């Protein structure tokens, strides 16, 4: 009997490892597709639409992204966590799915009203009502696509395949339909078509998996789900105010060359930190399940992951620091005639932030798992306020280098605030 139990435990551990590796690879591939797609289509659109047309395209797309963020509403974490902890409870899963879709549908309607209101103040949208309809279709596709569910059950392979096919369809449609500067509407149609296809396919995969019913969950359950996600949504909305806002502050105190140099270094740094999302999203469902089953096992897993992530990003930071000149030379090229030494210096300074930045999001996700959403918002608000003060002071005195130093200081601050919150809950720094 004991031997059988040991065999079952070992088999379960092997299966968990296989699932984690498969999810890591699927998410990594999906992230690669997400990064590669704009790199392929943007140069083409810029050449065909022209600078003015591409500017309009980017402006509207940026606006859509904000509405998309509203509809997502943090369910990528909260719904994933709930699905992961209810993996063997189909009735609870159906309730979660219904609750998420009800909230997202209401947010979609709110977004649609917001888009229509925007059209009252943006002359271009008034003249191009078709763009509004395509924006709504794009958002509808994201609403339907239940990536949070498949992350929760740790089966991301199908989602990755759907994402690949939808991006390929959008890419082909853009090449075929966008032929002249006036084809902005066609460009949005191509994006919306791929997104809607992905959404419908993902929804049917979900239906096949759980056999959805039309039974509505209790109002109290939906309200609790909304409240839980609202804290995560607020945290996600606030996060750019201690990172992306820095370049806008720098413009008041530095030359265009300094701003451009900092922008280059920031984009390289942001690309490196995107790897964190793959790691975090791969382990998040597994850690959610562990926390619900055994805090001691969860704590051991977190401690192991801290060593793994720390080692990987130490190497990445070292590569970025010592290879800064080569990296920027490759990106900028030899024909610009502009001095790149300033960008190299900034990138080397920001490399120190790379030692701590992966832990900011990692500890944030652990706070969500542990039900510390309110503490997460407090930490981010503190970082935002401090960043606004220190960014102004340091950029005034030291320009781009000052902002780079500020990035390092604020990253360390939010990292330690989140780490302290996690440690307070489970005693992470204490022995097992």
C-alpha positions in Angstrom: 0.0 0.0 0.0 2.8 2.4 0.9 4.7 1.4 -2.2 1.6 2.2 -4.3 1.3 5.6 -2.7 5.0 6.4 -3.4 4.5 5.4 -7.0 1.5 7.7 -7.3 3.3 10.6 -5.7 6.3 10.1 -8.0 4.1 9.8 -11.0 2.3 13.0 -10.0 5.6 14.9 -9.6 6.8 13.7 -13.0 3.5 14.8 -14.6 3.7 18.2 -12.9 7.2 18.7 -14.2 6.2 17.8 -17.7 3.2 20.1 -17.6 5.3 23.0 -16.3 7.9 22.5 -19.1 5.1 22.2 -21.7 3.5 25.4 -20.5 6.8 27.2 -20.3 7.5 26.3 -23.9 4.0 27.2 -25.1 4.0 30.5 -23.3 7.4 31.3 -24.5 6.4 30.6 -28.1 3.2 32.6 -27.7 5.2 35.5 -26.3 7.6 35.2 -29.2 4.6 35.4 -31.7 3.2 38.4 -29.9 6.6 40.2 -30.1 7.4 39.1 -33.7 4.0 40.0 -35.2 4.3 43.9 -34.8 7.9 43.7 -35.9 6.8 42.2 -39.1 3.7 44.3 -39.9 4.7 47.7 -38.6 7.5 48.4 -41.2 5.1 47.3 -44.0 2.3 49.5 -42.7 4.7 52.4 -42.3 5.8 52.1 -45.9 2.3 51.7 -47.3 0.3 54.1 -45.1 3.0 56.7 -44.9 4.0 58.5 -41.7 0.7 60.4 -41.3 -1.4 57.3 -41.9 0.7 55.2 -39.7 0.4 57.8 -37.0 -3.4 57.6 -37.2 -3.2 53.8 -37.1 -1.0 53.8 -34.0 -3.1 56.4 -32.2 -6.3 54.4 -32.7 -4.5 51.1 -31.9 -3.2 52.6 -28.6 -6.6 53.7 -27.6 -8.0 50.2 -28.3 -5.3 48.7 -26.1 -6.5 50.8 -23.2 -10.0 49.5 -23.6 -8.6 46.0 -24.0 -6.9 46.4 -20.7 -10.2 47.4 -19.1 -12.0 44.3 -20.5 -9.2 42.0 -19.4 -9.7 43.5 -15.9 -6.9 41.5 -14.3 -8.6 38.1 -14.9 -5.3 36.9 -16.4 -4.3 36.5 -12.7 -7.5 36.3 -10.6 -9.5 34.0 -12.9 -6.4 31.9 -13.6 -5.8 31.5 -9.9 -9.5 30.5 -9.2 -9.5 28.0 -12.1 -6.2 26.5 -11.0 -7.4 25.9 -7.4 -10.8 24.5 -8.7 -9.1 22.2 -11.2 -11.0 19.1 -10.1 -14.3 20.8 -9.4 -16.2 21.3 -12.7 -19.2 23.0 -11.1 -17.0 25.7 -9.6 -15.1 26.1 -12.8 -18.4 26.7 -14.7 -19.4 29.3 -12.1 -16.0 31.1 -12.5 -16.3 31.0 -16.3 -19.8 32.4 -16.2 -18.8 35.1 -13.7 -15.8 36.3 -15.8 -17.8 36.4 -19.0 -20.6 38.4 -17.3 -18.2 41.0 -16.0 -16.3 41.2 -19.3 -19.5 41.6 -21.3 -20.5 44.6 -19.1 -17.0 46.0 -19.4 -17.2 45.5 -23.2 -20.5 47.4 -23.4 -18.9 50.2 -21.3 -15.9 50.2 -23.6 -18.1 50.5 -26.6 -19.9 53.5 -25.1 -16.5 55.0 -24.4 -15.4 54.5 -28.0 -18.5 56.1 -29.3 -18.0 59.1 -26.9 -14.4 59.4 -28.1 -15.8 59.7 -31.7 -17.6 62.8 -30.6 -14.3 64.6 -29.9 -12.0 63.0 -32.6 -13.0 64.3 -36.1 -11.2 61.4 -37.8 -13.4 58.9 -36.0 -16.5 60.9 -36.8 -15.7 60.4 -40.5 -14.7 56.8 -40.2 -17.4 55.0 -38.2 -16.2 51.7 -39.7 -13.1 52.0 -37.6 -15.3 52.0 -34.4 -17.0 48.8 -35.5 -13.7 47.1 -36.3 -12.4 48.3 -32.9 -15.4 46.7 -31.3 -14.8 43.4 -33.2 -11.2 43.4 -32.1 -12.2 43.8 -28.4 -14.9 41.2 -28.8 -12.3 38.7 -30.0 -10.2 39.3 -26.9 -13.3 39.0 -24.7 -14.2 35.6 -26.1 -10.7 34.2 -26.0 -10.4 32.4 -22.6 -6.6 32.2 -22.2 -7.1 32.7 -18.4 -9.0 29.3 -18.3 -6.3 27.4 -20.2 -3.6 28.9 -18.1 -5.5 27.8 -15.0 -5.7 24.2 -16.2 -2.1 24.4 -17.5 -3.0 23.4 -21.0 -1.6 26.2 -23.2 -0.6 24.3 -26.3 -4.0 24.8 -28.1 -4.0 28.5 -27.1 -0.6 29.0 -28.6 -1.6 27.2 -31.8 -4.8 29.4 -32.1 -2.7 32.5 -31.5 -0.2 31.5 -34.3 -2.9 30.8 -36.8 -4.8 34.0 -36.1 -1.7 36.1 -36.4 -0.8 34.5 -39.7 -4.3 35.2 -41.0 -4.0 38.9 -39.9 -0.5 39.1 -41.5 -1.7 37.7 -44.8 -4.8 39.9 -44.9 -2.6 43.0 -44.2 -0.3 42.1 -47.1 -3.3 41.5 -49.4 -5.6 44.3 -48.4 -3.3 47.2 -47.4 -2.0 48.5 -50.7 -2.3 52.3 -50.5 -2.2 55.1 -47.9 -6.0 55.2 -47.7 -6.3 51.5 -46.6 -6.2 52.2 -42.8 -9.7 50.6 -42.4 -8.4 47.5 -44.2 -5.5 47.3 -41.8 -7.9 47.3 -38.8 -10.1 44.8 -40.5 -7.1 42.4 -40.8 -6.3 42.8 -37.1 -9.9 42.4 -36.1 -10.5 39.4 -38.3 -7.6 37.5 -36.8 -8.6 38.4 -33.3 -12.3 37.4 -33.7 -11.2 34.1 -35.3 -9.0 33.4 -32.2 -11.8 34.4 -29.8 -14.4 32.2 -31.4 -12.0 29.2 -31.7 -10.9 29.6 -28.1 -14.5 29.8 -26.9 -15.4 26.6 -28.8 -12.4 24.9 -27.3 -13.6 26.0 -23.8 -17.1 24.7 -24.6 -15.7 21.4 -25.7 -13.7 21.2 -22.5 -16.3 22.0 -19.9 -19.7 21.8 -21.7 -20.9 25.3 -20.7 -24.4 25.8 -19.4 -26.5 29.0 -19.3 -26.9 28.9 -15.5 -26.0 32.3 -14.0 -23.9 32.4 -10.8 -25.1 34.2 -7.7 -24.8 38.0 -7.6 -22.6 37.7 -4.5 -20.2 35.5 -6.3 -19.9 37.8 -9.3 -19.6 40.8 -7.0 -16.7 39.1 -5.1 -15.0 38.2 -8.3 -15.3 41.8 -9.5 -13.9 43.2 -6.3 -11.0 40.8 -6.3 -10.1 41.6 -9.9 -10.6 45.3 -9.4 -7.5 45.5 -7.1 -5.4 43.7 -9.6 -6.7 45.9 -12.5 -5.9 49.0 -10.4 -2.4 47.7 -9.8 -1.8 47.0 -13.5 -3.1 50.4 -14.5 -0.8 52.1 -11.9 2.3 50.2 -12.8 3.3 52.3 -15.9 3.4 55.4 -13.6 6.6 54.3 -12.1 8.2 53.1 -15.3 6.8 54.4 -18.7 6.2 57.9 -17.4 9.9 58.6 -16.9 10.5 59.3 -20.5 7.9 62.1 -20.5 9.5 63.6 -17.4 12.9 63.5 -19.1 11.7 65.5 -22.1 11.3 68.6 -19.9 15.0 68.6 -18.8 17.0 66.9 -21.5 17.9 67.3 -25.2 16.3 65.2 -27.9 19.5 63.2 -28.2 19.4 62.4 -24.5 15.7 61.4 -24.7 16.4 59.3 -27.7 19.4 57.6 -26.1 17.3 56.8 -23.0 14.5 55.5 -25.2 16.8 53.1 -26.9 18.1 51.7 -23.6 14.6 51.5 -22.1 13.3 49.5 -25.1 16.2 47.0 -24.7 15.6 46.8 -21.0 11.8 46.3 -21.5 12.5 43.5 -24.0 14.7 41.7 -21.5 12.1 42.0 -18.7 9.4 40.5 -21.0 11.0 37.1 -20.3 9.8 37.4 -16.7 6.2 37.1 -18.0 6.9 33.7 -19.5 8.3 32.4 -16.3 5.7 33.9 -14.0 2.7 32.9 -16.1 4.1 29.3 -16.5 4.4 28.8 -12.7 1.4 30.9 -11.5 -1.3 28.2 -11.8 0.9 25.5 -10.2 1.8 27.8 -7.3 -1.9 28.7 -6.9 -2.7 25.1 -6.5 0.2 24.5 -4.1 -0.8 27.4 -1.9 -4.4 26.0 -1.6 -3.1 22.5 -0.8 0.0 23.1 1.3 1.6 26.4 2.3 4.8 24.6 3.3 5.2 23.0 -0.2 4.3 26.3 -1.8 6.9 28.1 0.2 9.6 25.6 -0.8 8.7 26.1 -4.5 8.8 29.9 -4.2 12.3 29.7 -2.6 13.6 27.4 -5.4 12.1 29.7 -8.1 13.8 32.7 -6.5 17.2 31.1 -6.9 16.4 30.0 -10.4 15.1 33.4 -11.6 17.8 35.2 -9.7 20.5 33.1 -11.4 19.0 33.5 -14.9 18.6 37.3 -14.7 22.1 37.7 -13.1 23.5 36.2 -16.3 21.1 38.3 -18.5 22.1 41.5 -16.6 25.8 40.7 -17.0 25.3 40.1 -20.8 23.4 43.5 -21.0 26.1 45.3 -19.0 29.2 44.0 -20.8 27.5 43.8 -24.2 25.8 47.2 -24.1 28.0 48.7 -26.8 27.6 45.8 -29.2 23.8 45.6 -28.6 23.2 49.2 -29.3 25.6 49.2 -32.2 23.6 46.4 -33.8 20.3 48.1 -33.3 21.3 51.6 -34.3 23.7 50.7 -37.1 26.8 52.5 -38.4 25.2 55.0 -40.7 23.4 57.4 -38.3 26.4 59.5 -37.6 25.1 60.2 -34.0 26.9 59.6 -30.8 25.7 56.4 -29.1 28.0 56.5 -26.1 25.3 58.1 -24.0 22.9 55.3 -24.8 25.5 52.7 -23.9 26.1 54.3 -20.5 22.4 54.4 -19.7 21.9 50.8 -20.8 24.8 49.7 -18.5 23.2 51.6 -15.5 19.8 50.1 -16.2 21.4 46.7 -16.2 21.5 46.8 -12.4 17.7 47.2 -12.3 17.5 43.9 -14.3 18.7 42.1 -11.2 15.6 43.1 -9.3 12.9 43.7 -12.0 11.9 40.0 -12.4 11.2 39.8 -8.7 8.8 42.8 -8.8 6.2 40.9 -10.9 7.0 37.5 -9.3 6.3 38.8 -5.8 3.3 40.7 -7.1 1.8 37.4 -8.4 2.6 35.7 -5.1 0.7 38.5 -3.3 -2.3 37.8 -5.6 -2.1 34.1 -4.8 -2.0 34.9 -1.1 -4.9 37.3 -1.2 -2.9 40.4 -0.6 -4.4 42.6 -3.4 -4.8 45.6 -1.2 -1.2 45.5 0.0 -0.1 45.3 -3.7 -1.9 48.5 -4.5 -0.4 50.3 -1.5 3.1 49.2 -2.6 2.6 50.4 -6.2 1.1 53.7 -5.0 4.1 54.3 -2.8 6.4 53.5 -5.7 4.5 55.8 -8.1 4.6 58.8 -5.7 8.3 58.3 -4.9 9.1 57.8 -8.6 7.4 61.1 -9.6 9.5 63.0 -7.1 12.9 61.3 -7.6 12.5 61.2 -11.4 12.0 65.0 -11.6 14.9 65.7 -9.2 17.4 63.2 -10.8 16.5 64.1 -14.4 16.8 67.8 -13.6 20.3 67.4 -12.2 21.7 64.4 -14.3 19.4 64.1 -17.4 19.1 60.6 -18.9 21.7 59.2 -16.5 19.6 60.5 -13.6 16.5 58.8 -14.9 18.4 55.5 -15.4 19.6 55.7 -11.8 16.0 56.4 -10.8 14.8 53.3 -12.6 17.2 51.2 -10.5 16.3 52.8 -7.2 12.5 52.5 -7.8 12.8 49.0 -9.0 14.7 48.0 -5.9 12.1 49.8 -3.8 9.0 48.1 -5.2 10.9 44.8 -5.2 11.6 45.0 -1.5 8.1 46.3 -0.7 6.5 43.3 -2.5 9.0 40.9 -1.0 8.3 42.2 2.5 4.6 41.7 2.0 5.1 38.1 0.8 7.5 37.4 3.7 5.0 38.8 6.2 2.4 36.4 5.0 4.3 33.1 4.8 7.7 33.8 6.5 9.6 33.3 3.2 13.0 34.1 4.8 12.4 31.7 7.7 13.4 28.0 7.6 10.9 25.4 6.4 
